[in-house]
């Protein structure tokens, strides 16, 4: 029995030549697919030969196992998805998509050699800042600007260089945690700074900061709570007045977070507004509202920025040519007030409700009661504007297949397995797709896929 089973299984090389394997070799590479086949063959042999099973050997079943294992691996590869959640800056879905025109405009500089670290005017080695400093001076009003790989790095670098071994004053209401367990108190401790808490969760005044200052105070760190809001009996410091009253040895730093510059975002203070109010240094994200690649930007007094540039950790935090080229081109387009310089958050959050309704009707057309158009809301997300929502329209999916009708989770699982995966949400025990985050170009694909899934 054992010998006949073993002889019935083709060699690994023969299985690699099967038609159903070729697409996975293209997607995953031949060595990875080879390992998957070996593992599945070994596992299947063990299953068939075990004394506890009476299952008959099936080569078709083995091939099904191999194909499924390849499919599972392929699902882990970074790939495009359709965002039907209504959350514009979705952290799990890559946050802000980069404008296609913006991306194409930097293709040439990134697929050829470029002047990343050479000064073309002198022929000598230069810095990889390009014209970011000048562009950001016009865009956010800081004297100088430094780019790192994300805003968490910005916060750490500021603390590590400017406050190590000294005190940093932070309001109790601003000791936030963002995704992935990034906690302000933990970062302060890691940087070597000493946290000094002032105020309460809901009220921190200018005097609270001033009363906590000692000779060993290096910084007052104010953090824009961009991922939550406290309502009711609240009070926060007046940054403009605080800047005037702080002694010269204390740096006023702000983590603005979202990266709002010239975008029209209600109740979201811009980076420039903090600089204008007297902040010495401000850090913010390059992708969320700004609309560029994932990056952290630190802007403010040139003397402070120069200190950060010389910090040994800067080598670990510096971004690539792709990030610099995208940020430069994005800033130019924003300053020229071009539509392609608008981030996805601004573009989608200002979409007319009427247009969203028309797109929802287009998606639902012909499905009768299996796709129903309903009112909904969209949010910016990504730790930005947590209190803001905008009217939107969604479609609610009602499949005839009882397996999916009774279990919206199974329908979501099915949609994630489509050739172009679709991410929806469950509300009122129904799967919903929000048109605010679905492009016009994706409607036809969704209609084709839903025709089969809902029957």
C-alpha positions in Angstrom: 0.0 0.0 0.0 2.6 2.5 1.1 4.9 1.7 -1.9 2.0 2.1 -4.4 1.0 5.4 -2.9 4.5 6.8 -3.0 5.0 5.7 -6.6 1.7 7.4 -7.6 3.0 10.8 -6.7 4.8 12.6 -9.5 8.3 14.0 -8.9 8.4 17.6 -7.7 9.7 18.8 -11.0 6.8 17.2 -12.8 4.3 18.9 -10.6 6.0 22.2 -11.2 5.2 21.8 -14.9 1.5 21.5 -14.3 -0.6 24.3 -15.9 -2.2 25.4 -12.7 1.2 26.1 -11.1 2.6 28.4 -13.8 0.8 31.6 -12.6 1.9 31.0 -9.1 5.5 30.7 -10.2 5.1 34.1 -11.9 3.6 35.6 -8.7 5.6 33.9 -6.0 8.9 32.6 -7.7 9.9 29.1 -8.5 11.8 28.4 -5.2 8.8 29.4 -3.0 6.4 27.3 -5.1 8.8 24.4 -4.9 8.9 24.6 -1.1 5.1 24.7 -1.0 4.8 21.6 -3.2 7.3 19.7 -1.1 5.5 20.6 2.1 2.1 19.6 0.7 3.4 16.3 -0.7 5.0 15.5 2.7 1.8 16.4 4.6 -0.4 14.4 2.3 1.8 11.3 2.5 1.6 11.5 6.3 -2.1 11.9 6.2 -2.7 8.9 3.8 -0.3 6.6 5.6 -1.5 7.4 9.1 -3.2 4.5 10.9 -6.0 6.7 12.1 -7.4 7.4 8.6 -9.2 5.3 6.0 -9.0 7.9 3.3 -8.2 6.8 -0.2 -5.3 8.3 -2.1 -6.4 11.0 -4.6 -3.9 12.8 -6.8 -6.6 15.3 -7.5 -6.9 16.1 -3.8 -3.2 16.5 -3.6 -3.2 19.0 -6.4 -6.1 20.8 -4.8 -4.1 21.1 -1.6 -1.1 22.4 -3.4 -3.1 25.0 -5.3 -4.8 26.2 -2.2 -1.5 26.6 -0.3 -0.2 28.6 -3.3 -3.3 30.7 -3.2 -3.0 31.4 0.5 0.6 32.5 0.0 -0.3 34.7 -2.9 -3.0 36.4 -0.8 -0.2 37.7 1.5 1.6 39.4 -1.4 1.1 43.2 -1.6 -1.5 43.9 -4.2 -4.2 46.3 -5.2 -7.6 46.1 -3.5 -10.9 47.9 -3.9 -11.7 49.9 -0.8 -15.4 49.8 -0.1 -15.2 50.8 3.6 -15.9 54.5 3.2 -12.7 55.2 5.2 -10.6 57.4 2.9 -7.2 57.2 4.6 -7.4 53.5 5.6 -4.3 52.4 7.6 -4.8 48.7 6.8 -5.3 49.5 3.1 -2.1 51.5 2.6 -3.5 54.8 3.9 -3.5 57.5 1.1 -3.2 56.2 -2.5 -0.8 58.3 -4.5 -2.2 60.3 -7.4 -1.5 58.3 -10.6 -0.3 61.4 -12.5 2.0 62.3 -9.6 3.4 58.8 -9.6 4.1 58.7 -13.4 5.8 62.1 -13.2 8.6 60.7 -11.1 9.1 57.5 -13.1 12.0 58.8 -15.1 14.0 60.0 -12.1 13.5 56.7 -10.3 14.2 54.3 -13.2 17.5 56.0 -14.1 20.5 57.4 -12.2 19.7 60.7 -10.5 21.4 63.5 -8.5 20.3 62.3 -5.1 23.6 63.2 -3.4 25.5 65.2 -6.0 25.4 69.0 -6.4 25.0 69.4 -10.2 26.2 73.1 -10.0 29.6 72.2 -8.4 30.0 68.5 -9.2 30.7 67.8 -5.5 28.8 65.6 -3.1 25.6 67.2 -1.9 22.8 66.5 0.5 19.7 64.4 -0.4 17.3 67.2 0.5 16.9 68.5 -3.1 14.6 71.6 -3.0 12.4 70.2 -0.2 13.6 72.9 2.2 12.7 75.8 -0.2 9.3 74.2 -1.2 8.3 73.6 2.4 9.3 77.1 3.4 6.6 78.3 1.0 4.1 75.6 1.8 4.3 75.4 5.7 6.4 78.5 6.5 9.2 76.7 8.4 12.8 78.0 8.0 14.0 74.5 7.2 12.6 71.1 6.8 13.9 67.6 7.3 12.4 64.4 5.8 12.5 61.0 7.6 10.7 57.7 6.9 7.6 58.3 9.0 6.2 60.6 11.6 6.9 58.2 14.4 10.6 58.6 13.5 10.1 62.4 13.5 8.9 62.3 17.1 11.7 60.0 18.2 14.4 62.0 16.4 13.3 65.3 17.9 13.3 63.8 21.4 16.5 61.9 21.1 18.5 64.9 19.8 16.9 67.8 21.6 15.8 66.4 25.0 18.0 63.5 25.9 18.6 63.4 29.7 16.3 66.4 30.2 12.6 67.0 31.0 9.8 67.1 28.4 6.5 68.5 29.5 3.4 66.9 28.0 -0.3 67.4 28.9 -2.0 64.3 30.4 -4.7 64.7 27.7 -2.1 64.4 24.9 -0.3 61.2 26.0 -1.8 59.3 23.1 -1.3 55.9 21.5 -1.4 55.5 17.8 -1.7 52.2 15.8 0.8 49.5 16.5 1.4 50.3 20.1 3.3 53.6 19.6 2.8 55.4 22.9 4.2 58.9 23.6 5.4 58.0 27.2 7.2 54.9 25.9 8.9 56.9 23.1 10.0 59.6 25.6 11.6 56.9 27.8 13.3 55.3 24.8 14.7 58.6 23.7 16.3 59.2 27.1 14.0 62.1 28.1 12.1 62.4 31.3 8.3 62.8 31.0 6.7 65.6 33.1 3.0 65.3 33.1 0.8 68.4 33.6 -2.9 69.2 33.6 -5.6 66.6 33.5 -7.2 64.5 30.8 -9.7 67.2 29.9 -8.0 70.5 31.0 -4.5 71.8 30.6 -3.8 75.5 30.8 -0.8 77.7 29.9 -0.1 78.1 33.6 0.1 74.3 34.0 3.0 74.2 31.5 4.7 77.3 33.0 4.5 76.0 36.6 6.3 72.8 35.6 9.3 74.4 34.0 12.7 73.9 35.7 16.3 74.6 34.6 16.4 71.0 33.3 13.3 71.4 31.1 14.2 71.0 27.4 10.9 71.0 25.7 7.2 71.5 25.9 5.7 68.9 23.5 2.2 69.5 22.3 0.5 66.7 20.4 -2.5 67.2 18.2 -5.0 64.5 19.2 -5.8 63.7 15.6 -7.2 60.2 16.3 -9.7 61.0 19.0 -11.7 63.9 20.5 -12.6 64.9 24.1 -15.9 66.6 24.5 -17.7 68.6 27.2 -15.8 70.4 30.0 -12.5 70.9 28.3 -9.7 73.5 28.0 -6.4 73.5 26.2 -3.5 75.9 26.2 -3.3 78.9 23.9 -0.1 78.0 21.9 0.4 81.6 20.8 0.4 82.9 24.3 2.5 80.0 25.6 5.1 80.6 23.0 5.5 84.1 24.2 5.8 83.1 27.9 8.2 80.2 27.6 11.8 80.9 28.7 14.5 80.8 25.9 15.9 77.5 26.9 12.6 75.6 26.4 11.7 74.4 22.9 8.1 74.5 21.9 7.5 71.4 19.7 4.2 70.2 18.1 3.3 66.9 16.6 0.7 68.0 14.1 0.2 64.5 12.9 -2.0 64.6 9.8 0.0 66.8 7.5 -2.6 69.4 6.7 -1.0 72.2 4.7 -3.2 74.0 2.2 -6.0 71.5 2.2 -9.6 72.4 3.2 -10.0 70.3 6.3 -12.5 71.7 8.9 -11.2 71.9 12.5 -7.8 70.5 11.5 -5.0 73.1 12.3 -2.5 73.4 9.5 1.3 73.0 10.0 1.7 76.7 9.1 -0.7 77.8 11.8 1.5 76.2 14.5 4.6 77.9 13.0 2.7 81.2 12.8 1.6 80.8 16.5 5.2 80.5 17.6 6.1 76.8 17.6 9.8 76.3 17.2 9.5 72.9 15.5 6.6 70.9 14.0 6.4 67.4 12.7 3.8 65.8 10.5 3.0 62.9 8.1 3.8 63.0 4.4 1.0 60.7 3.3 -2.3 61.1 5.3 -3.7 64.5 4.3 -0.7 65.8 2.4 -1.2 63.0 -0.2 2.4 61.9 -0.7 4.4 58.8 0.2 4.7 57.5 3.7 7.2 59.9 5.3 7.7 62.1 8.3 8.5 65.8 7.9 10.0 68.1 10.6 9.9 71.8 10.0 10.8 74.9 11.9 13.9 76.8 13.2 16.9 76.1 11.0 19.2 75.7 13.9 17.1 72.9 15.4 16.7 71.2 12.0 20.5 71.2 11.5 21.0 69.6 14.8 18.6 66.8 13.8 20.4 66.3 10.5 23.6 65.6 12.4 22.1 63.0 14.8 23.5 59.5 14.2 20.0 58.1 14.0 19.3 60.2 10.9 21.2 57.6 8.9 18.7 55.0 9.9 15.7 57.2 9.4 16.5 58.9 6.1 14.1 58.0 3.2 14.8 56.9 -0.4 15.0 58.8 -3.7 11.4 57.6 -4.3 10.1 59.5 -1.3 12.1 62.7 -2.0 11.1 62.8 -5.7 7.4 62.3 -4.9 7.4 64.9 -2.1 9.1 67.5 -4.3 6.7 67.0 -7.2 3.7 67.0 -4.8 4.8 70.2 -3.2 5.3 71.9 -6.6 1.8 70.9 -7.6 0.3 72.1 -4.4 2.0 75.5 -4.7 0.8 75.7 -8.3 -2.7 74.8 -7.0 -3.0 71.8 -9.4 -5.7 69.2 -8.9 -3.0 66.5 -9.0 -1.5 68.1 -6.0 -4.5 67.4 -3.9 -4.3 64.4 -1.6 -7.0 61.7 -1.8 -8.4 62.8 1.6 -9.3 66.3 0.3 -10.4 65.0 -3.1 -12.8 62.4 -1.8 -14.1 64.2 1.2 -15.3 67.0 -0.9 -17.1 64.8 -3.5 -20.6 65.9 -4.2 -23.2 63.7 -2.5 -25.2 63.7 -5.8 -22.3 62.2 -7.7 -22.0 59.4 -5.1 -25.7 58.7 -5.4 -25.4 58.4 -9.1 -22.5 56.0 -8.8 -24.4 53.9 -6.3 -27.4 53.7 -8.6 -25.1 52.7 -11.5 -23.6 49.8 -9.4 -27.0 48.6 -8.2 -28.7 48.8 -11.6 -30.3 45.5 -12.8 -29.8 43.6 -9.5 -33.3 44.4 -8.3 -33.6 43.8 -4.5 -30.2 42.0 -4.3 -28.3 45.4 -4.3 -30.0 48.2 -2.4 -28.8 51.8 -2.4 -28.7 53.3 1.0 -27.5 56.5 2.7 -24.3 56.3 4.6 -21.3 58.3 5.8 -17.6 58.5 4.9 -14.7 59.4 7.2 -11.2 60.6 6.5 -9.6 58.0 8.9 -5.9 57.3 9.3 -5.8 59.1 12.6 -7.2 62.3 11.1 -10.4 64.3 11.7 -11.9 61.7 14.1 -14.9 63.9 14.7 -15.7 64.5 11.1 -18.0 62.5 8.8 -19.5 63.4 5.5 -22.7 62.2 3.9 -22.2 59.4 1.4 -24.0 56.6 -0.4 -23.5 52.8 -0.1 -24.9 49.7 -1.6 -26.1 46.9 0.6 -25.6 43.4 -0.7 -28.4 40.8 -0.3 -27.4 37.5 -1.9 -29.9 34.8 -2.8 -27.5 32.1 -2.0 -28.4 31.1 1.6 -24.8 30.4 2.6 -23.9 34.0 2.0 -27.3 35.5 2.9 -27.1 34.1 6.4 -23.4 34.8 6.9 -22.2 38.2 5.7 -18.7 37.2 7.0 -18.6 34.4 4.4 -19.6 36.9 1.7 -16.7 39.2 2.8 -14.3 36.3 2.7 -15.5 35.5 -0.8 -14.9 39.1 -2.0 -11.4 39.2 -0.5 -10.6 36.2 -2.6 -11.6 37.7 -5.9 -8.9 38.4 -8.6 -9.0 42.1 -7.5 -9.9 41.7 -3.8 -12.8 43.9 -2.5 -12.9 45.1 1.2 -16.3 45.8 2.5 -17.9 46.3 5.9 -20.8 44.7 7.8 -23.5 46.9 9.1 -27.0 45.9 10.2 -26.0 42.3 9.4 -25.5 43.1 5.8 -22.4 43.6 3.6 -22.1 47.2 2.5 -19.8 48.9 -0.1 -19.3 52.7 0.3 -19.1 54.5 -3.0 -16.9 57.3 -1.5 -13.8 55.1 -1.7 -14.6 53.2 -4.9 -13.3 54.7 -8.2 -15.5 55.0 -11.3 -13.1 52.6 -13.1 -13.9 49.9 -10.5 -17.7 49.9 -11.0 -17.8 47.6 -14.1 -15.5 45.0 -12.3 -17.7 45.1 -9.2 -20.9 44.5 -11.3 -19.4 41.5 -13.0 -18.2 39.9 -9.8 -21.5 40.6 -7.9 -23.6 39.1 -10.7 -22.1 35.7 -9.9 -21.7 36.2 -6.1 -25.3 37.3 -5.4 -27.1 34.6 -7.3 
